[in-house]
Amino acid sequence: MGSLTYLGLLVGCLVVTAPLEIVLRVRVYARWRRLLLAVLPEFAVFVVWVLYAIAQGHWDYSDELTLGVRLPGGIPVEEVLFFLVVPLCSVLALEAVRRVTGWDAGYPAEEALPMAGRR
């Protein structure tokens, strides 16, 4: 796979989770504003962090395992996509679990404890 390795992994993540939108009707894409509120803060923080790490020489990426397309600051295009794809897939998975189990992710923490752990 060589230079398509990183991109292939990202596509694989999307292929596995994208059907959740249709099969379980999780409506992640339909609620795009909510999705952006979940993804954009993480995206901004991690892109800045990676750019800093690259500039300091702490981080590098293999040209053999990436497309070799670098954005300003030396960040590979796949890395930028990573910070969009992985959170998207995470939100899809979370919403799928909520749909299947009926779990309201906003309940108080003490309700999350197993019965034996409650006082």
Secondary structure, 3 states (H helix, E strand, C coil): CHHHHHHHHHHHHHHHHCHHHHHCCCCCCCCHHHHHHHHHHHHHHHHHHHHHHHHCCCCCCCCCCCCCCECCCCCEHHHHHHHHHHHHHHHHHHHHHHHHHCCCCCCCHHHHCCHHHCC
